[in-house]
Amino acid sequence: ALGDAEHVARSRQVNAEGLRQLSEGLAALGWRVPPSVGNFVFADAGRPVLPVYEALLRRGIIVRPLGNYGLPNHLRITVGLPGQNARLLAAVRALQEGTLP
């Protein structure tokens, strides 16, 4: 796949768009998200994220809490496809609003 320049270019574009989608979406929810050039965002909720992590996990959304690294307010969130990113953002929004079942 790495030898297929068109595939690599498409993958890089999807990742860049996903980074923007997650970064802007989380920032709109009050999270701090420093710039990233990888395939994940480093997101600071400004409060302990273990309950967020557990609620997302129960819904099949897998993120990584970073408490083991001394960062109890942070998640590592891998960039997904647009629909996957939107699902994560909707779940985080619902959690913050107290409307997630």
C-alpha positions as CSV (number, residue, x, y, z in Angstrom):
1,A,0.0,0.0,0.0
2,L,2.9,2.4,0.7
3,G,4.0,2.0,-2.9
4,D,0.6,3.3,-4.1
5,A,1.1,7.0,-4.1
6,E,-2.6,7.7,-4.7
7,H,-3.6,5.5,-1.7
8,V,-1.1,7.2,0.5
9,A,-2.3,10.7,-0.6
10,R,-5.9,9.7,0.1
11,S,-5.0,8.3,3.5
12,R,-3.1,11.4,4.5
13,Q,-6.1,13.6,3.4
14,V,-8.6,11.5,5.4
15,N,-6.3,11.7,8.4
16,A,-5.8,15.5,8.1
17,E,-9.6,16.0,7.8
18,G,-10.2,13.6,10.8
19,L,-7.6,15.5,12.9
20,R,-9.4,18.8,12.1
21,Q,-12.9,17.2,12.8
22,L,-11.8,15.9,16.2
23,S,-9.8,18.9,17.2
24,E,-12.5,21.4,16.3
25,G,-15.3,19.3,17.7
26,L,-13.6,18.7,21.1
27,A,-12.5,22.4,21.3
28,A,-16.2,23.4,20.7
29,L,-17.0,21.2,23.8
30,G,-14.4,23.0,25.9
31,W,-11.6,20.5,25.6
32,R,-8.0,21.6,24.9
33,V,-6.4,19.9,21.9
34,P,-2.9,20.8,20.9
35,P,-2.0,20.5,17.2
36,S,-1.2,17.0,16.0
37,V,0.6,15.7,13.0
38,G,0.0,12.0,13.8
39,N,-3.1,9.8,13.6
40,F,-4.4,10.8,17.0
41,V,-5.3,13.8,19.2
42,F,-4.1,14.4,22.7
43,A,-7.2,15.8,24.3
44,D,-7.5,17.6,27.7
45,A,-11.0,17.6,29.2
46,G,-9.9,19.9,32.1
47,R,-11.3,17.3,34.5
48,P,-10.7,13.6,35.3
49,V,-11.6,11.6,32.2
50,L,-11.9,8.1,33.6
51,P,-15.7,8.3,33.7
52,V,-15.7,9.5,30.1
53,Y,-13.4,6.7,29.1
54,E,-15.6,4.1,30.8
55,A,-18.9,5.5,29.4
56,L,-17.4,5.5,25.9
57,L,-16.0,2.0,26.3
58,R,-19.5,0.7,27.3
59,R,-20.7,2.1,24.0
60,G,-18.0,0.4,21.9
61,I,-15.9,3.6,21.5
62,I,-12.3,2.9,22.4
63,V,-10.0,5.7,23.5
64,R,-7.0,5.6,25.7
65,P,-6.9,7.4,29.1
66,L,-3.5,8.7,30.0
67,G,-3.7,8.6,33.8
68,N,-0.9,6.1,33.9
69,Y,1.3,8.8,32.5
70,G,0.3,11.3,35.1
71,L,-2.3,12.9,32.9
72,P,-5.6,12.1,34.5
73,N,-7.5,14.7,32.5
74,H,-6.3,13.5,29.1
75,L,-7.4,11.0,26.4
76,R,-5.5,9.8,23.4
77,I,-8.1,9.5,20.6
78,T,-7.2,7.8,17.3
79,V,-8.5,9.5,14.2
80,G,-11.2,7.4,12.6
81,L,-13.4,7.8,9.5
82,P,-15.7,10.8,9.5
83,G,-18.7,8.9,10.8
84,Q,-16.7,7.3,13.6
85,N,-15.3,10.7,14.7
86,A,-18.8,12.1,14.6
87,R,-20.1,9.3,16.8
88,L,-17.3,10.0,19.4
89,L,-18.1,13.7,19.4
90,A,-21.8,13.1,19.8
91,A,-21.2,10.7,22.7
92,V,-18.9,13.2,24.4
93,R,-21.4,16.0,23.9
94,A,-24.2,13.8,25.3
95,L,-22.0,12.9,28.3
96,Q,-21.4,16.5,29.1
97,E,-25.0,17.4,28.7
98,G,-26.1,14.4,30.9
99,T,-28.2,13.0,28.1
100,L,-26.2,9.9,27.2
101,P,-28.3,6.8,28.1
